[in-house]
Amino acid sequence: MKNLIILLGLILPLSLLAAEADHYTVSSDKNLFSDLEDANDLMTRESNRMLKEKLAQINQKGSCESMKEEDLYKNLREVFANHRSGKLIKDVLYTDKYPTIKIPLDDSIYGPWSVLNGFLLGRKKASESPLALAPLIKVGDVVVGTDKLEHLFGMGYQYFDRHYLRGHTLRRVLKRGIFFEKTILGGNVLATGVFAYADLAANFNGMRFWNHMLQKRDDVLGKEHNIGPYIECHSGKWTQVKSIDYTEYMDLSSDESMNCSKFASRGGVKKYKEYLRKNQATCPRRPDLFSDLQRKYDIPTQGDKKGRPLAHWILNDDGNGKVSYFNEF
């Protein structure tokens, strides 16, 4: 018991960053998402406004020609980060500007969760937390949890930093992300009990987002995906030269009804599948569209001696089941 308390003390403060999304209580197959307004244009406008304001502040500190790349990103992460520090995410979560769907936890697919399935979703006061179950937001044609935007900016930057700035192999970076998803970001019974492949996909596309900021290096999916830079150094000043479009980074791989999650407990698997059965739902919701994702991410993973594609690390082709902590990946 003493060891369990110590472990809870170490993991839970970080696990509070974890949130899950429910794509089934309000089903796109029933066209209930059709009335949800696309938030991409508003996110783009607000992102561009915040970015320009931040660049103006940065430019007051000195010439962009003498600024280290890492220092630029440190400043930009005051805009693009998670709900604890990112201005954009705070704007999405804590204002009424953005069209979202908020599903009460007790009414959701995770309503039957107990602490044995995932402490953060199963504890008595979980329903009082506004961040336990992420609101749903529409980005282009895709509906995702707002937590995926946090993964895009937050873990996405960590992927970018380690792969592009520190020179770690992509395989090493992806495996590190998997480790965090299995521990402090959800996938164990001390957190939410949900191992979300959709989080891993958002992390990966966040790496692409940060790489496009200056576009000093080719996109990992290929040169044809080089859509940056968003900002450049001109006459000693950082200048935004292209608008951000989030549809470039949010695809169906970040939809948990398409990129199926796994769970920390067998009880969690049973409860999740029972909910799907009662509601005549499946995961993936559209196998044909999931095949499109597999083709998109059928790119060799740099540093993987087994020659496995990116899809291996960020897509789940096994459906909902129990996550393995030792022999998976």
Secondary structure, 3 states (H helix, E strand, C coil): CHHHHHHHHHHHHHHCCCCECCCCCCCHHHCCCCCCCECHHHHHHHHHHHHHHHHHHHHCCCCHHHCCHHHHHHHHCCCCCCCCCCHHHHHHHHCCCCCEECCCHHHCCCCCCCCCCCHHHHCHHHHHCCCCECCEEEECCEEEEHHHHHHHHHHHHHHHHHHHHCCCCHHHHHHHHHHHHHCCCCCCCCCCCEECHHHHHHHHHHHHHHHHHHCCCCCCCCHHHCCCCCEEEECCEEEECCCCCHHHCCCHHHCCCCCCCEECCHHHHHHHHHHHHHCCCCCCCCHHHHHHHHHHCCCECCCCCCCCEHHHHHCCCCCCCECCCCCCC
